[in-house]
Amino acid sequence: MDIHSTELLEKVREFAQAAEKKERFEHSVRVAETSRKMCDMYGVDPDKGYLAGLAHDMCKDLPDEEQLALASKDQQPISDVERAKPSLLHGRAAAMKLMHDFGVDDPDIIQAVSRHTLGGASLCPLAKIVYAADKIEPGRPQSSEEYRAALFSKSLNELTLAVLEENMAYVESRGKVVAPVSFRFKESLKRDIASDAELALRLDGAF
């Protein structure tokens, strides 16, 4: 289905609103709006940002067995930790729901929804945007206008790294273990930032 169609967006909205708790759906709308704004800022299709943001949590309130069944459709391994706590799979489940039930096959949207919780190495710009938007949408306690303005002054990779590091620190402050994939995400972002700096130097030298 055309990812820019109003029909698709309304179908996803209807499912998300019916499947999610009221507060979570309101969060999802804010993530969608924040993602769209960030896409405009960083040169990514804003319709993709809105759709991915709206859909990112649409399976989080489904029964555990349904989340497991949906997530398994991506044919990626499911860890013992994920089997013990299927809510960790809600992003993967939502991505497969989008693909199989709503006909969305855009790889950037699928990756953005699938990886929005913990991130991952070599993510596309849309996936970085949705990851960050989920953590900084205006309903988050720390997310004042000044806070967001300071982040939005950074490059996308710098912004995403700042949000990731803040999230990792929060997880550690609660006595929990940061997922290994988040460390891989951090190193990947650092490489991306170094590549950005190298490209900027080359461009400066060309003029």
N, C-alpha and C positions, 0 to 999 in steps of 0.2 A: 504493500500500500504506500502511496505517496506520503512521505513524512511531513510534507508541507500542507496536507489536506486538513481542513477544519473537521471533517468527519472523523478522521483518525484521532485527532486531539480530543474531541468530545467523547469518543468511546473510551479512551484511556482515562480521561477525567472521571467519567461515570464509574468505571471499574474501581479506580483508586478511592474515590469518595465512598463507595459502598464497602470496600474491603478494609479500609483503614479506620482507626479510631479518629474522632473529630480533630483532636489536637495534632495528630500525625498528618492528617490531610492538609490542615492549615500550614504546617511546616513544609509539606511538599510543594504547596503553591508558592510559598516564599522562596524555596530553593529554586523552583522554576523561574521565578521573576529575577532572582539574583543571577542565575545562570545566563539568562537572556541578556541581562545588562553586561555581564562579563564577556559574553561572546561578542557583543557590539564593540567592547573596548579592545579585545584582542584578536579581532579579525576572523571569528568563527561564526558559522551559520547560526543566528539567534533562534531560529525555529527548532534546530536540533537541541540547543541548550534548554529551551523551554520544555520540550517533550521529554528529554532525559531527566530533567529535574522533577517534572511532575510524576514520572514513573518510578523514580529510584527506590521508593519505600513501599510500593504498592503491594508487595507480598509479605511485608514484615509481620502483619497480624494474621496471616493464614496459619492453619494448623501445622505443626512441625512436620508431619508426614507429607503434607502437600508441598512444603518448601523443599524437602529432600527430593521428592519426585521431580519437581521442576528443575532444581539445580543440577540433578544428574543428567539432564538432557544436553548439557554443554560438553559432556564426555571428558571433563577434567576430574582429577582425583578429588575425593572428599575425605578429609582427614578424620581421625578419631575424635579430635576436638570438635570438629564441625558436626559430626554425627551425634555427639553428646549435647551439642547446643546448636540446633538447626537454624536458629535466628541469625547466626553468623553467615548463613547462606542466602539471606533475603535479597541481596543484590544480584547474585547469580540467578536466583529464582525469578526475579523481576525481569532480568534480561531475557531469559528463556520464555517467559510469559509474553513479552513484547514480540519476540521472534515468532513463536508458534501460534499464538492466539490472535495477535494483531497484525501479523505480516510485516513487521519491521525487520529489515535485514541490513540496515546501514551499520557497518562495522564500528564506526566511532560511537554511535548511540549505544550499541550493545556493550562495548567496552566500558563506556562511561557509567552505565547503570550497574554492570557487573562488578566493577572495581571501586565503587564510590566509598565503601566503608574503610578499607585498609590501604587502598592505592595499589601500586605495583610498578615494576620496572618498565621503562620505555612506553609510557602511556601517551596517547594522542592528546593534543591540546584540549579537546572537548572533555576528555576524562579528567584532566587536571582541573578544569573549570568546575565540573560537577562535584568532584571531591572537595574542593575548597568551598564552593557555595553551600554545601551541606553543613559545613562547620561554621560559616560566618554569616548565614542569612540573618536578617534583622531581629528574629525572635530569639536568637542565642543570647545568653546573659551578658557576655562580654562585648557584643557586637554593636557598639555605638556608631554613630555617623562618623565620628573622628577616627575610630578604630578602622572602619572600612575604608575611609579616605586614605589613611596611611598605607594600607595594604594595596589599594588600587593605584598608588603612585609607583608601584614596583612592576617589573616585568612579570609575565605569567609564571615563569619558572621560579623567580624569587618569591612571589606571593605564595605559590603553592608550597614551597619549602618552609616558609615562615609559618604557614598554617599547620603543616605536618609536624614541625618541631614543637609547636605549641600543644598540639594534640598528644604527641608522644609524652611530653612532660606531664600533661594532665593524667594520662593513663598511669604513668609511674608514680605520681603523687597519691594515687588511690591504692597503691600497693599491688597493682596488676602488672602483668608481663606484656611488653610491647610485642606484637606479632612480628616474626622475622620478615614477612613481606613488606612491612613498613620501613624496616632498615634498608631493604633493597630499593624501595621507592626513594628514600632519602639520598642514597648514593647515586641513583639514576638522575635525580634532579640536580645534584651537584655537578654531574658531568654535563648536563644540559646547560647549566649556567656557565660553566667553563667554555663550552662550545659557543654560546652566545657572545661571551667576551672576546673570544678569538675571532669570531666573524666581525665584530664591531671594529677590532683593530685592523683587520684586513681592509674593511671598507674605508676606514680613516686613512689608511696608507694609499688607497687608490685615488685619492683626490688631492 
